[in-house]
Amino acid sequence: MQTIRTIRPALIAVAALSVLAGTAPARAQEAAPDAPRRTRIALGPQVVPSYPGSDSYNIRPFVDVSRTRGDTPFAFEAPDESTGFAIRNGGRFQFGPAFGFEGRRRSRDVGGELPTVGTTFEIGGFAQYALTDAFRVRVEARQGLGGHKGQVGVVGVDYVLRDADRWLFSIGPRLTLSSARYNRAYFGVSPADAVRSGLPAFKADGGVQAAGATAGALRQLSPHWGIAGYAKYDRLVADPGRSPVVRAFGSRDQLSGGVALSYTFGPGVR
């Protein structure tokens, strides 16, 4: 039941967004269905913590693909969103599947006496609602397949400033929730592991994992070429922040960031 209680706030938020969607006015007029498509592909490196609670970092690809029609600006996407796509698209409310990835924590990363947590693929869904053209609320909930085998959810709000596709800046807070199974995989110490490692036994419960913020920017340099980047900060709180694993081998401060070059193509792009 602990897992259900942990993820329930994210599920309630999804339901609330669905209710709001029923009374939401549509966005400003969009391009005609037969207008030519434009595609923007962004690719570059990003630096992220090696695993939750780590004080070391890995370099991973920073990839984004966006499509739109005619002169309609590309839809806003926060740079720290999970990979996914909208099943319902248009208006102020969207939802769809979301896919995540969490790196492996090796035993030697935490002193050699704690268990390895394997690479985890995460599958779930998202819902988002644009309160105005400048404010958006998004909720994600994902289930780990292999690895930590737990659940993780993220609630975020973004304030967006933009001039169509010429430039864009966004910033907003993030709240990460995780289940007891997730937290015990990365932050807990079982009695047997405590004997081997010398760390105190620690039973991590589910709840809030981290609080932080993300900022992103995009600048179009020419009709075809542009540049994008982001920076993110999370602070581990509650049981993850109190974990003896983090205090001995990691950091409560979790930083990430990336930069990418983008290329836009399609009929009418000159």
Secondary structure, 3 states (H helix, E strand, C coil): CHHHHHHHHHHHHHHHHHHHHHHCCCCCCCCCCCCCEEEEEEEEEEEEECCCCECCEEEEEEEEEEEEECCCCCCCCCCCCCEECCCECCCCEEEEEEEEEECCECHHHHCCCCCCECCEEEEEEEEEEECCCCEEEEEEEEEEECCCCCEEEEEEEEEEEEECCCEEEEEEEEEEEECHHHHHHHHCECHHHHHHHCCCCECCCCEEEEEEEEEEEEEECCCCEEEEEEEEEEEECHHHHHCHHHHHHECCEEEEEEEEEEEEECCCCC
